[in-house]
């Protein structure tokens, strides 16, 4: 989604770089002919038209975890699930803070 938004917002600059002379940043990747740049630009434009504008992302709610219904519902649904296989992925920050490793 971020790449979609970036490409949509910067399509004009990308097109200029693809169609510009040899001093363009795109040419640092290797030799690109004007014809190849135009073909890449045409493909990019076609894809952007096909997928349309990037979706709007709604702002995050100003709720604490205790007020957020979806989060509380998730916790209730998953309260009985075993988490032992992922526990080694998490650190107890209080322990690390006590020994000065944070």
N, C-alpha and C positions, 0 to 999 in steps of 0.2 A: 504494500500500500504506500509506503514511503517512496519507493522508487517510482511508482505511478505518479505520485504527486510531484516529485522532482522533475520527471520527464515532461509532465504537462506544463509546469511552471516555466521550465527552461528550454522548451522546444525550439524557440527562435534562435537562442544562442547556440544550441547544439547544431542546428541546421547551418548557421553561419560558419561554425567551425568545420563542419563536414564539407562545405562548399568553398572554403577559403583557400588561400595559397599555401605553400609549403611551410610557412612559419606558424601555422595553426597548431595548437596543442595535440590535435588528433594525429598529426603526422609524426609525432614522437613515438608512436606505437609501431611505425613502419611506413613504407611508402604507400600512399593512398592516391590513386588517380582521381581526377575530377569526376569521372564516370562512376567510380566506386562510391565516392562520397555522395553523389546524387542518388544512386541506387539505395544506399543506406538511409538517406534522408527520406526518400519516397516510402520505403518500408516502415520507417519509424512513424511517419505521418499517418500511414494507413492503419497501423496498429493503434495509435492514439485515437483516431477517429472511431475505430471499431469498438474500443473499450470505453470510450466516452470520458467524461470528467471524473476525477477521483471523488470518492464519496466523502461527505462531510463527517468529521469525527466529533461526536458530541463531547462537551467538556465533562470531566470527572465530577461526580457529585461531592458536595462539601459535607460528607457524613463520616462519622467515626465508624470503626469496624462494628461496634455494638449497635449502630443505627442502620446499617446497610442490610436490607432485607435479603438481597441475592446472596451476599456473603454468609449471612446467618443460615440461610437455607442450605447452602453448599456445606457448611460445617455440620449441620444436622444430618444431612444425607451421608456424609462420609465419616461420621464419628466412630463407626464400628469397624472401619477398614484397617487392616494391618499396615503399618508404615515402616516396619523394621528393615525392609530392603532399601529404603531411601534415607534412613536416619544417618548413616555415615556421611552423607552429602552436606549435612548441616552442622554448624558449629554453635556451641554454647558461648555466646559473646560475653556473658558475665564471667565465665572462667578465664577467658583470654584477657579481659580487662583487669582482673585481679593480679595476673602475673605480668602485666605490662606489655603484652604482645600486640595490643591494638594501638 
